[in-house]
Amino acid sequence: MDLKEKNVFVTGSTRGIGKAIALAFASEGANVVLNGRSEISQEKIAEIEAKGVKCIGVSGDIADYTSAGEMIQKAVDELGSVDILVNNAGVTNDKLLLRMSDEDFNKCIQINLNGTFNMTQHVVKKMMKQRSGSIINIASVSGLLGNVGQANYAASKAGVVGFSKSVAREVASRGITCNVIAPGFIETEMTDVLTDKIKEQTTQQIPLQRYGQVEDVANVATFLAVNPYITGQVINVDGGLVMHG
């Protein structure tokens, strides 16, 4: 798939990894739908449009099924189609299991996993008619390894992996791919709050001995979008933290 003039919807794309993914697609000539819970600023839209592409802002709650459908429909109404969906929006709410409330657990599931389902089901209905499309879901190495204090987050991201593989099998006959990117420790606002001690400890676990950049994840997203013979895969962007046998 040539990305020029294709339309990509990136959830949670006003900052961090999501913003980097949006910019990467725009650099390849794709029109971009920026998304967040609050209204998208004209400044952020202008930053994407500076790449010479169209950009619209669509705000809403991915965890709300109706809202998800309305956002996809708005993108189709304004751009004509959604050719690529990147489910990036997510939250963490870290606590040890014994201190975790059911609300703490359910919030991660509702946004990270149910939100991915909501957006994917609505966009697949459009892509099936097009007989083409690419769905890229952002998970985490926590969903593959587990992590202390992240039972809720790891469960939601492990769910995204299983969900994506099932979707990949269901929609392959219509020319639609579905893949997962599992980032490790990436330099974002989320990791900026970690203490120097924790950063040093985690860096020692990474074979490449450093945190990744948001562009490392974004480059894999554009790669997956243009490869129609890759589906049902989980690609770790983690400096070697997780190595499959």
C-alpha positions in Angstrom: 0.0 0.0 0.0 1.3 3.4 -1.0 0.5 5.8 1.8 0.2 8.9 -0.4 -3.4 10.2 0.0 -4.5 7.4 2.2 -6.4 8.3 5.3 -5.1 7.2 8.8 -6.9 7.6 12.1 -4.6 7.6 15.1 -6.3 7.4 18.5 -4.6 9.3 21.3 -2.5 11.3 18.9 -2.0 14.7 20.5 1.3 13.7 22.2 3.9 11.0 22.7 3.9 7.9 20.6 0.5 8.8 19.0 1.7 12.2 17.8 4.9 10.6 16.4 2.9 8.1 14.5 0.6 10.8 13.1 3.7 12.8 12.0 5.3 9.7 10.4 2.2 8.9 8.3 1.9 12.6 7.3 5.6 12.6 6.2 4.7 9.7 3.9 1.8 11.6 2.3 -1.1 10.2 4.3 -4.0 12.4 5.5 -4.4 12.2 9.2 -7.2 12.1 11.8 -5.9 13.4 15.1 -7.8 12.2 18.1 -8.1 12.8 21.8 -10.7 13.1 24.5 -10.7 16.9 24.4 -10.9 19.2 21.4 -7.9 19.1 19.1 -6.1 22.5 18.8 -5.6 24.2 15.5 -1.9 24.3 16.3 -1.7 20.6 16.4 -3.7 20.3 13.1 -1.4 22.9 11.5 1.7 20.9 12.5 0.4 17.9 10.5 -0.8 20.0 7.6 2.7 21.5 7.3 3.6 18.1 5.8 1.4 18.9 2.8 -1.5 16.7 3.8 -5.1 17.0 5.0 -5.6 16.8 8.8 -8.8 16.9 10.8 -9.3 16.7 14.6 -11.9 14.3 16.0 -12.4 14.3 19.7 -14.3 11.7 21.7 -14.1 8.8 24.1 -12.9 5.5 22.6 -14.2 3.6 25.6 -17.8 4.6 24.7 -19.1 2.4 21.9 -21.4 5.0 20.4 -18.8 7.7 20.5 -16.3 5.4 18.8 -18.7 4.8 15.9 -19.5 8.5 15.6 -15.7 9.3 15.4 -15.1 6.8 12.6 -18.2 8.1 10.7 -17.0 11.7 11.0 -13.6 10.8 9.6 -15.3 9.0 6.7 -17.7 11.9 6.1 -14.8 14.4 5.9 -12.1 12.4 4.2 -14.0 9.7 2.3 -12.6 6.7 4.0 -10.4 5.3 6.8 -7.7 3.2 5.2 -5.6 2.7 8.3 -6.5 2.7 12.0 -3.9 2.9 14.7 -5.3 2.1 18.1 -2.8 3.9 20.3 -4.8 5.6 23.1 -4.4 4.0 26.5 -3.9 4.6 30.2 -1.9 3.2 33.1 -3.0 3.1 36.7 -0.2 1.2 38.5 -0.8 -0.4 41.9 0.1 -3.6 43.5 -2.6 -6.2 43.2 -3.5 -6.2 46.9 -4.0 -2.4 46.7 -5.9 -2.4 43.4 -9.6 -1.7 43.4 -11.9 -3.2 40.9 -12.3 0.3 39.5 -8.5 0.6 39.0 -8.6 -2.7 37.1 -11.7 -2.0 35.0 -10.5 1.4 33.9 -7.5 -0.1 32.1 -9.6 -2.8 30.6 -12.4 -0.4 29.5 -10.0 2.1 27.8 -7.1 -0.1 26.6 -9.0 -3.2 25.5 -12.6 -2.3 25.1 -11.6 1.0 23.4 -9.6 -1.1 20.9 -12.6 -3.3 20.2 -14.9 -0.3 19.8 -12.8 1.5 17.3 -11.8 -1.7 15.4 -15.3 -3.1 15.0 -16.6 0.2 13.7 -13.7 0.7 11.2 -13.8 -2.9 10.0 -17.4 -2.4 8.9 -16.1 0.3 6.5 -13.0 -1.6 5.5 -14.9 -4.7 4.6 -16.8 -2.7 1.9 -13.5 -1.3 0.7 -11.9 -4.8 0.7 -8.7 -3.3 2.1 -7.3 -1.7 5.2 -4.7 -1.9 7.9 -5.3 -2.0 11.6 -2.3 -1.5 13.9 -2.9 -1.9 17.7 -0.4 -0.6 20.2 0.1 -3.1 23.1 3.1 -3.3 25.4 5.9 -5.6 26.5 4.0 -5.6 29.8 1.3 -7.6 28.1 3.9 -10.2 27.1 6.0 -10.4 30.2 3.8 -9.0 33.0 5.1 -6.4 35.4 5.0 -5.7 39.1 2.2 -3.2 39.8 0.7 -3.6 36.4 -1.8 -6.5 36.6 -4.5 -4.2 35.2 -2.4 -2.7 32.4 -0.7 -6.0 31.5 -4.0 -7.8 31.3 -5.5 -5.1 29.0 -2.5 -5.2 26.7 -2.3 -9.0 26.6 -6.0 -8.9 25.7 -5.1 -6.6 22.8 -2.7 -9.2 21.5 -5.2 -12.0 21.5 -7.9 -9.8 20.1 -5.7 -8.6 17.2 -4.7 -12.2 16.2 -8.3 -13.2 16.1 -9.3 -10.1 14.1 -6.4 -10.8 11.7 -7.8 -14.3 11.0 -11.4 -13.0 10.5 -10.7 -10.2 8.1 -7.8 -11.5 6.0 -10.1 -12.7 3.2 -11.2 -9.1 2.7 -7.7 -7.8 2.2 -7.5 -6.3 5.7 -4.4 -6.8 8.0 -4.3 -6.5 11.7 -1.0 -6.3 13.6 0.4 -5.3 17.0 3.3 -3.2 18.1 4.6 -3.9 21.6 6.8 -1.0 22.8 9.2 -1.4 25.6 10.7 1.5 27.5 10.2 4.5 25.2 11.1 8.1 26.2 7.7 9.8 26.7 5.9 11.8 29.3 5.0 8.5 30.9 8.6 7.5 31.5 9.8 11.0 32.3 8.2 10.7 35.8 10.4 7.6 36.6 13.2 8.2 39.1 16.8 8.0 38.0 17.2 4.8 40.0 14.3 3.1 38.2 15.6 4.3 34.8 19.0 2.9 35.6 17.6 -0.4 36.7 15.4 -0.8 33.7 18.1 0.2 31.3 20.3 -2.6 32.6 17.6 -5.1 31.5 17.7 -3.8 27.9 20.3 -5.4 25.6 20.8 -2.1 23.7 21.2 -0.3 27.1 19.0 2.6 26.3 15.4 3.7 26.1 13.8 3.9 22.7 12.4 7.0 20.9 8.8 7.6 19.8 10.1 7.6 16.2 11.2 4.0 16.6 7.6 3.0 17.2 6.2 5.3 14.5 8.6 3.8 11.9 7.2 0.3 12.5 3.6 1.6 12.2 4.2 3.0 8.7 6.1 -0.2 7.8 3.2 -2.4 8.7 0.7 -0.2 6.9 2.4 -0.7 3.6 3.0 -4.4 3.8 -0.2 -6.3 2.8 1.4 -9.7 3.5 2.1 -9.2 7.2 -0.8 -9.9 9.5 -1.5 -11.3 12.9 2.0 -10.4 14.1 3.4 -8.8 17.3 6.5 -6.7 16.7 8.4 -5.7 19.8 10.1 -2.3 19.8 12.0 -2.7 23.0 15.8 -2.8 22.4 15.8 -6.5 22.8 14.1 -6.7 26.1 11.8 -9.5 24.9 13.3 -12.1 22.6 11.1 -14.9 21.3 12.7 -18.3 20.7 
